[in-house]
Amino acid sequence: MSKTTAGTPGHSTASHRPAGNSWRVVDIVVASVLAVAVGVIFWAWSAGYAGIAVLTAAFPPLGGLYGGGWLIAGVLGGLVIRKPGAALYCELLAAIVESLLGTHFGLTVLLSGLVQGLGAELGFALFRYRRFSLAVALIAGALAGVGMGLNDNVNYNAVWDGGWKALYLLFGALSGAVIAGLLSWLAVRGLARTGALGSLASRRAAAEPVL
């Protein structure tokens, strides 16, 4: 577990150093609960996509701006658990829950969850799982969005021209950064203030520097 740096009360090294990379039972339980809860959100988000498709029919790449809702699990899991594999585990499990609840996207959500989870995981891995600041959350969300964009361009948008595909990828990254990155970072800080993360490495997230 991380300890407060001597001489700097209120600032935890948790934003710079993980509390060991081995998963504990509590990490698995919390990650699973988070993933299942967000999986329900994924299901609801998918149900709302029909309306978004109508609104973006004239310019389909704008649909990428809606994608961030499907990227929350990976970023949130990575910020809360702060260990290798957390982002991928949470994003993939949430996708499994979404598929079990039933979605018109069918089992393709499992591939989406895998690719998006790997994108978020890469964001945390770039900082060796030692930093969990707002910037890192935004990067993890954006990379999850890139994963979503690449996957969708291959499986759903294959007939689009290159310009539309590039814009969809860009919009997906922006949506991932804002919806999955920013909102997840704010959520973790809020949870930390309540004491709900008391047994986790992220328990002092509310006191950590923004950058």
Number of C-alpha atoms within 10 A of each C-alpha: 13 18 13 13 12 8 7 8 9 13 18 23 20 25 24 16 19 21 20 14 12 9 15 10 9 12 20 15 11 18 25 18 15 20 28 21 15 27 27 18 19 26 21 15 18 21 15 12 15 11 10 16 15 11 13 13 12 9 10 18 22 21 19 24 21 20 26 25 20 29 38 32 36 37 37 32 30 30 31 28 26 28 24 20 21 28 34 25 24 33 36 26 25 32 32 20 21 28 21 14 13 14 17 13 12 11 15 13 22 20 15 24 28 21 23 36 36 22 27 38 28 21 24 28 17 13 13 14 25 18 22 28 18 20 16 25 29 28 26 36 39 32 28 39 35 25 26 29 29 21 18 18 19 12 12 11 17 11 11 14 9 11 10 17 22 16 16 27 26 20 24 31 29 25 28 37 29 20 23 30 32 22 20 27 26 16 16 21 21 15 18 20 16 11 11 13 20 13 12 20 25 28 24 25 27 21 15 18 13 12 10
